[in-house]
Amino acid sequence: MELPTVEVRWFRAGPCPGPVADWFHGGPTVSEPERRTDEYLRLPERDDVGVKRRAGIQLDLKLRTGVRPRVALPDGLEGPVEAWTKWSFPIGSDLSVPDRSWIAVEKLRWSRLYAVSADGAAVSVPAETAVSTGCAAELVELAVEDRPAWGFGFEAFGDGDLADGLAATCRAVVADTPLGDIAFGAAGAHSYPAWLQELAAS
């Protein structure tokens, strides 16, 4: 399966701050928590490619296809909006790759789903809703080798101009759940491959 997406994400070291968790869960239609362990293939000096074993049952390949520099995010959100293409395949337990080549990332994640209409409006819908064009806002608690971290991001999918859908969803999230003193700045904005590279370097 091939899936184009447009994404922006932020990562921080340490436990997720209480005010951030309260802010996210104070919004509408938050999903039930999902706990899983994903394994990312070590690809030194490549932040444009991601290879992931998702919960041990699916192989995800992601390729960054561009950056959308003109996407206007609302105040409090600043970072590169990237276009990606993902391919997913079911897998068995053995990919014939040594275990030391993989980085295990423990995740506890919640999401809020927004449907994007043909006129570009983003509306919150229950997380289990089947949406052809939409965007997910995600909060995730992470652990890599017992080092805690957390992340927040948006991932737009479907038809049409996905960057417009992402921007509309960002505006809808900030409107229905005002950020207040919370800010997600450019310094912490990364894709998963770029964040894992930064983590390895530290």
N, C-alpha and C positions, 0 to 999 in steps of 0.2 A: 504494500500500500504506500502511495506517495502522498505526502501532505505538505503543502506550502504554509508557512506561518510567518508572522511578523511579531517580534518580541522586544521587550525591554525588561531587564532584571537588575536587582540590586542585592548585594551580599554583604554581610557584616560578621565579624568574629564575635564569639561569645554567645550566651543565651539570648533569646529574643526578649527585648525589654517589655515589661508589663504594659506600658502605655501603647506600644505598637500592637500587641496581641489584643488588648481591649478595644482599640480602634478598629481593627479588622473584624473582630467578632461582633462588634456593635453594628455592623452593616447588615443589609438584607440577605436572606437566603444563602447562608454559609453552609457548605457541604459538611457531611460527617467526616471526621478525621480519617486519613488513609496512612497507614504505617507500612513502609516497605524498605528494602535495601536494594539500591541500584549500584551496579559496578561499571565504572568508566575506564576505558582503555587508555593507558598512558601514551600520550602523543606529544612528546616534547616539542616545544616551539610551534605548535599548531593550535591556534585558537579559533580557526575557521572550520574545524572538523570535530565532530563528536561521535564517539562510538560507545554505546551503552547497552549493558545487559540489564533489562528492566525486570526486577524481581525474579531473575533467573529463568524467565519463561519467554522473553521476547528480546530480540536484538533490534535496537534503534540506531540508524545511521543518520547523522545530520550534517548538512553542508551549508555554510553561510554563503548566501548568494548576493549580498549587498547590504549597504547601510542607507537608511532613508534620512538624509540630513535635514529636510525641511518640515518634519513632523513637529507640530506645535503642541507640546505637553503643557498642562496647567501648572500654575505656581506650586512649588513643593515637589515636583517631579522633574528630574533632569538626568538625561543619559542617552546613549546612542540607541536608536530604534533600528533593529537589524532584521533582515529578511533571511529566512532559513528554508530549506527543504528537507523533510524527514522521510525516510523509508523504514518500514517496520516489518519484521519477519518473525514468525514463531521459531523457537529454537529448542534443542534438547539441552541436557546438562553439560555437555562437553563441546567446547568450540575449538579444542586443540590449541589453546593459547595458555601459556603458563600463568598460574594464579598471580604471580608477582607482577604481571603486566597490567593488572586491574586495580583500580582504587575503589574500595567499598565506601559508599556514602549512605548512611542511614538517614531516612527521611520520615518526618511526620508532617503531613501537608493538609491544608484546607483550601478550598477554592470558592470563589463567587463567580457565577456565570452570567454573562450579559449577551442577549440576542441583539444583533445589529440588523436593522431593517434596510430596505432598499433606499430609503431617503437618508440613511446615515445616522439614524438615532439609535442609541444603545440603551436597552431596558433590562433591568435585573429580572432573571427568571430562576426557578428552582434548579439546583445543580444537576438533577437527573434529567432535565429537559433535553430532548433531541433538537439540536440547533444546527442548521446548515451553515449559517454565517454568524460568527460571534466572537467573543473574546473572554478569556478566563483571567481573573485576578487571583493570584495564588500567594499564600503565606506558607512558608515551610521552615520547620526546625530541622537542623542538619547536625550530623556528627561524622567526622572523618578521623579514624584512629583515636577516638575518645576526645577529639577537639571539637567543642560545640561551635556552631555557627547558625545563622538564620538568613533567609532570603525572602524577597518579595518581588513580584513581577507580574507582567501582563503578557498573554500569548493570544494573538488574533489568528483566526483560521476561517476557511470557507472561500466564498467567491467575492469578486469585486476588489476594490482597493483596500487591502487589509490594513495598511497604515492609517487610513482614515477611520476604519473601524476601531483600531487600537486607540487612536487619539480620542474618539468619541467615548470609548469606555473609560479612559482615564478621567475625562471630564465628568462622566456620570458617577464614578466612584468618589471623586472629590466632592461632588455636589451632594450625594446622599450620605457620605461619611466625611465631614470636613476634617482636613488633616491637622488643623490647629498648629501646635508646635512641632509636629512630626514632619520631617523632610527626607526625601530620597534624592541625594545629590549625585553629580557626575562622578565624583571620586570613587564611589562604591558600585558603579554600574558596570556589570560584566555579564557575558554569557556564561553558561556552565563550564565550557572548555577553558575560557579565560580565567574564571575564578579558580579552577583546579590548578592551573599553571601558577597562579599567584600563591596559592596555598602551598604547593610543592616548593616554591622558591623561598618561602618563609620557614 
